[in-house]
Amino acid sequence: MTGQLDPTETTRLVSTGRRLEMATLGWNIVGIVVLAVAAVSARSVALAGFGLDSLIEIGASTVVLWELADAHQRRQHAALHLIGWAFTALAVYLAVQSSIVLAVGYRPHHSTIGIVWTALTAAAMFALAAGKGRCGRALDNPVLLTESKVTAVDGILAVAVLAGLCLNAGLGWWWADPAAGYVLVFYGVREARDALST
């Protein structure tokens, strides 16, 4: 896993990786509560889906912390597959839910808290993803690298959900909310495929 790194540098990098995962874990635990309240009050598919994505990110961070505690090939393979199956479940849920909302023509309410939280989340996830990517490359750790992509996707999804919420609030484009759900489906399928093929 660590290539030519000396033990001191390896220990430092693993510690950095753990701190980044703990920060991601903490952010997403708070996020699930915020997003649940916002999704219920606005009746937003995109916010509910993003809340599920936060739950998956919690699972992914937990898997990485487990893998970093005792990294070896078998554990890495299992960790990547757990992340992949979680993304598969998210994609299926969002595809069904977004299709139902579009077919019925259900209009979500505005959500100021959802807009603020997704904007903050986008900034936080992009910063955490960059740190995890650097650490994962230095350690030559495929699980940490994959999870850095999961975190980057979380940031991209936050931007997509934010766009849908703003279009609904500013222009009354109710369909932007389930459309943002489809963006999550696309990224969920892509990340599931990548993780499961490793």
N, C-alpha and C positions, 0 to 999 in steps of 0.2 A: 504494500500500500504506500509506503513512504519513500521508495526509491533510494536516492543517495543522501537523504537528510540524516544529520546526526541526531541522536536521541533527544538532546535538549531542544532542538528546533522542532522535532516531531511532537514532543510534549506540548510546546508552546502553541503550535498550530492546532493540535487536537483540542486544547483548552479554548482557543479562539473559536473554533468550530462549535464547540459546546455552548459558549456564551451567545453566539449568533443564533443558534437553535433555541436557546432559552428565551431570548428576546422575541423571536418569532412566535414561540409558544405563548408567551405572555400577551403579546399584542392580539393574537387570534382568540384567546380565551375571552378577553374583554370584548373583542369584535363580535363574537357569537351572541353575547347578551345585547349589545347595541343593535346589531342587525336583526335579531329576533323581534325586538320592540319596534324597530322601524318597518320591518316587513309586514308585521301584523297590522300596524296602524295604517300603513299605506296600501296594504294588500298587493304588494309588489312581488312578482315572480323573480325579477332580477335580484332584488335584495334577499329573498329567501334562498335563491341559488347561490348567491355570494356568501351567505351565512353557511351553507353546506360546504362551499369551497373552503371557508375558514376552518370548518371542522376537519376537512381532509388535510389541510395544512397542519393542524394540530397533530393529526395522526402521522403525517410525514415527518414532522419535527421529532416526534417521539421515537419513530423508527430510526431516524438518524442518530439520535442520542443513544439508543440501544446498540446500534452498529458501531458507533465510535467507542463505546465502552469495551468492545472486544472485537475489533475488525478482523475478519477473515473471509475468504471467498464464499463460503456457504452462507454466512450471515449477510453478506452484501447481496447475494442473489435473492434471498428471501425478502430482504428489505425493499429492493427494487420492485419485486412482484407485489408486495403489499401496497406500495404507492400506486402501481399501475391499476390494480383492481379497484382501489378507492376512486381513482379518476373515471374508471368505466362506470361505476355506480352513479357518480355525479352526472355524467353525460347522459345516461339513460333517463334519470329523473328529470333533468332540465328539458330534454327533447320532448318528453311526454307533457310536462307541465306547460311549457311555452306553447306547444301546439294546441292544447285545450284552451288556453287563454285567448289565443288568436282566433280559434274557431268560434268561441262563444262571444268574442268582442268585449271582454271584460276590461273596464277602465280602472287602472290603479289610481290612488290618490297621490298628492305631492308628498315628498318626504325631505324636509330640510335636514333632519339629523342624518338621513341616509346619504345626502349629498356631501355633507361635511365629513362624515366618517369615511366614505369611499375616497374622497380627495386626500385625506390624511393617510389612509391605508396605502394608496398608490405610491406616495412619496416614501413611506416607511419600507414597503416591500421591495422597491427598486434598490434602496440603499442596502438592505439586508441581503438581497440576492447578489449584489456586487461583492460584498464581503465574503459570502459563502463560496462564490465562484473562485475568488482569489485563493481562499484557504483550501478548497477542494482540489484545485490545480496543483498547488504546492505540495499537498499530501498525495496527489495522484489517487484520490478517493472517488470512485464512480458514484457512490451513494450520495456523498455530500454535493458532488457536481450535479447530479440529477435533481436533488432537492433544491439546489440553487435555481434551477430552471423552474421548478414548481413554484418557488417564491416569486420569480420574475413573472410567471404566468399569473400569479395572484395579483401582482401590480397591474398587468395588462388588463385583467378582468375588472379590476377596480376602476380603471379608466373607462372601459366599455359600459359598466353599470352606471358610472357617473354620467356618461354621455346620455344614456337612456333616461335617467332620472331628470337631467337638466332639460332634455327635449320635451319630456312629458310636462314638467313644471312650467317651462318658458313658452312652449308652442302648442301645448295640448296634444302632442303626438303620443297618444296612449300606447300605440303599437311599438314604440321604441323600447318599452320595458321588456316585453317578451322577446323582442329582437335581440336585446342585450343578453337574454338567456341563451339564445342560439349561438352567440359569440362564445359563451362559456362552454357550450356543447362542443364546438369546433376545437377549442384548446384542450378540453378534457379528453376528447378522443385522441388527439395528437400526442398528448403527454402519456396517456395510457398505453398507446402503441409503442412509444419509445421505451417506457419502463419495462413493459412485458417482453420486449424483444431482446433485452439485455441478458 
